[in-house]
Amino acid sequence: MSSAFYGGAYLLLIGAVSYLAYLSHIPGSYIVAFAMIMLGIAVVSGMESARERNSSYRRRQNFF
């Protein structure tokens, strides 16, 4: 899956969850904090998936 599609899907998810939290009358500071946590999870997940695709990050056999 391309990085742009992955990022767009995660932004859509964060927006939808934030909007539902707003409709549930959750305080704005909690919504912002939760959105930041979800954004951090998205970045870490994206980095892990990019590392798996890129062969230069893989551990080399018989390195030492």
C-alpha positions in Angstrom: 0.0 0.0 0.0 1.4 3.4 -0.9 2.4 5.9 1.8 0.0 8.6 0.6 -2.9 6.2 0.7 -1.9 5.0 4.2 -1.5 8.5 5.5 -4.8 9.7 4.0 -6.7 6.7 5.5 -5.2 7.4 9.0 -6.1 11.1 8.7 -9.6 10.2 7.8 -9.8 7.8 10.8 -8.5 10.5 13.2 -10.9 13.0 11.8 -13.9 10.7 12.1 -13.0 9.7 15.7 -12.5 13.3 16.7 -15.8 14.3 15.2 -17.6 11.6 17.0 -15.9 12.6 20.2 -17.1 16.2 19.6 -20.6 15.0 19.0 -20.4 13.1 22.3 -19.5 16.4 24.1 -16.1 15.3 25.1 -13.9 18.3 26.1 -11.7 19.7 23.3 -8.5 19.2 25.2 -9.2 15.4 25.4 -10.0 15.3 21.7 -6.7 17.1 20.8 -4.7 14.8 23.1 -6.3 11.7 21.7 -5.8 12.9 18.1 -2.1 13.5 18.9 -1.7 10.0 20.3 -3.4 8.5 17.2 -1.1 10.6 15.0 1.9 9.3 16.9 0.7 5.7 16.4 0.2 6.4 12.7 3.8 7.7 12.3 5.3 4.7 14.2 3.2 2.2 12.2 4.2 3.9 8.9 7.8 3.8 9.8 7.6 0.1 10.7 5.9 -0.8 7.4 8.4 1.3 5.4 11.3 -0.5 7.2 9.9 -3.9 6.3 9.7 -2.9 2.6 13.1 -1.4 2.4 15.7 -4.1 2.2 18.6 -1.9 3.4 17.2 -1.9 6.9 17.1 -5.7 7.1 19.7 -7.3 9.3 22.5 -8.8 7.2 23.6 -12.3 7.7 27.2 -12.9 8.9 27.7 -9.2 9.6 30.4 -9.8 12.2 
